[in-house]
Amino acid sequence: MSTKKNKTYTEEELFDRKVRRRTIRSFLIFFLLFFLAFQAWKWIDNAPKDKKASKPLRTVMDLNARIFARGYKNPSLAKEFSKSTAARKVRVNGNIGLKSTYDTTDYKVKLVRYSPYTPKLSDTLYIPVSELMLLPKTEVVFSFKCIEGWSQVSWWGGVRFLDVAKKYHLATIDGSEPDPENHPEKLCKFAGLKTPDGQYYVGIDMPSMLHPQTILSFEVNGNPLPENQGAPIRLIIPVKYGIKHLKRIGTIFFSQTPPPDYWADRGYDYFSGL
Amino acid sequence: MIWSGTLIYWANSVYKITMGADVLFRFYPPSVYKTLNIPHRLAEGMSYHFVFMWLFCINGLLYVAYLLFSGEWRLILPAKRSFREAFLVVLYDLRIRKQKPSHVKYNGAQRIAYTAVILMGFLALVSGLVIYKPVEFTGLTTILGGYENARLIHFILTILFMLFFLVHVIQVIFAGWNNFRAMVTGWEVVKADEPIEPKNEHEEK
């Protein structure tokens, strides 16, 4: 090293050295950032799972749900179409929860009011579909969207879930009549739905469940629901992907914590809102 | 983003060019899916997509903000002569024309390509938002011609991004070491006796 000190460099050599030094420094930073990015990806990929999704990803998914959460006042509506544009042949995507037999003559939906403890007997109602049909009929023609990417305009008829909840005093913490506009604080945070055999189940945030376009549907294209569309009564919730539109409703219950959800358990976003 | 998007596109193989009942071209043939191990990973693809969207969105906004405030947008936005120049660049790259067109930092073809890719990024963001929350962004959905149309736009952009990436990498390889080093370090070594940066008239204010 001592000999080097005495050596004098030409201007060109000095310049070359400077170029080399700065190049090496820049590339070191470049590779370091590259390496860090790769490590970050590895960390996400190998992180422990929360319901089949990597924990960091699940955290951000739930954060996204909070960012795009709906309110009770002036909720945005899914676009409605004219009945003539509705598909004649309505697409069928799944039959989980529909395999067992069911009561075709006097089907009853089990409605369970919220209770912080095990619900009392009086909190559990068995309401025949024929009785639900007495409520004002609501029809919705919207673009049904599957999480897999397809969409189809379809026409459904039924009763607004909000009307059902008002009539039977559901969805509130204290068993009073729900009033989303003026008393949202009295509402439970979630609704849970299950098929009669319990094979398929969904959890839905209350603003989406009480959304004016959310209906318990018993008609498609003006005809009674066929079995593969969830006869005799199913959920139609245009503000959610198809995975939330549970077919053949067995039970509806209410909760302050997210009820189990079939596809969320398999790595999908719990909220799955549109 | 492209990778997680591909995991999503698997779920619905509608992306092909058809004529009548005949499939002329499948963008993602089953063989591609198989080799890349893509099937049955929709949930994973979606979770990555909707987490990394924030990173890409913020990165894009910061880049555009930098271009605006540093004045560098002047070097990227195509000028009047860029289109003629871009044509000459293409001829030169295809070895049809011998003389290299002169330019400042970016040539005409680069200006057009880089401006286009920024616009593509913006359109990808907007069409992505429409696909993600069509009920929340009703107005935007209408502007883009509906949900299905937004999906088509998003898909076409995906293909264009992949093509851009391909051409970009090939060009970098051909451009050589000095250019690649400039991409990383931010500066370029120019020999004083062969100035390759003549002043373009339109650059002078």
Contacts between the chains, C-beta under 8 A, distances in Angstrom:
chain1	res1	chain2	res2	distance
A	19	B	189	6.0
A	22	B	185	6.5
A	22	B	187	7.8
A	23	B	181	5.9
A	23	B	185	6.1
A	26	B	181	7.9
A	26	B	184	5.3
A	26	B	185	3.8
A	26	B	186	7.4
A	27	B	184	5.9
A	27	B	185	7.7
A	30	B	184	4.8
A	52	B	43	7.0
A	53	B	43	6.7
A	53	B	44	7.5
A	53	B	47	5.2
A	54	B	47	7.2
A	56	B	51	7.6
A	57	B	47	4.2
A	57	B	48	6.6
A	57	B	51	5.3
A	58	B	47	7.4
A	60	B	50	7.4
A	60	B	51	4.3
A	60	B	54	7.5
A	61	B	47	5.9
A	61	B	50	6.5
A	61	B	51	7.1
A	64	B	50	5.8
A	68	B	133	5.9
A	68	B	136	6.2
A	76	B	135	5.4
A	76	B	136	5.6
A	76	B	138	6.1
A	77	B	135	7.1
A	77	B	138	7.7
A	78	B	134	7.7
A	78	B	135	4.9
A	79	B	134	7.7
A	79	B	135	7.9
A	79	B	138	6.5
A	79	B	141	7.3
A	143	B	134	7.9
A	143	B	147	6.1
A	145	B	134	7.4
A	145	B	147	7.1
A	146	B	12	7.8
A	147	B	11	7.7
A	147	B	42	7.3
A	147	B	46	7.6
A	148	B	11	3.9
A	148	B	12	5.0
A	148	B	42	6.7
A	149	B	8	7.2
A	149	B	9	7.5
A	149	B	11	5.6
A	149	B	12	3.2
A	149	B	14	7.1
A	149	B	151	7.1
A	150	B	12	5.6
A	150	B	14	7.1
A	151	B	147	6.1
A	151	B	148	6.3
A	238	B	135	7.3
A	239	B	135	5.2
A	263	B	43	7.8
A	266	B	43	6.3
A	267	B	43	3.5
A	267	B	44	6.5
A	267	B	47	6.9
A	268	B	43	4.8
A	268	B	46	7.0
A	269	B	46	6.7
A	269	B	47	7.2
A	269	B	50	7.2
A	273	B	133	7.4
A	273	B	135	7.6
A	274	B	133	6.0
A	274	B	134	5.5
A	274	B	135	4.5
A	274	B	136	7.5
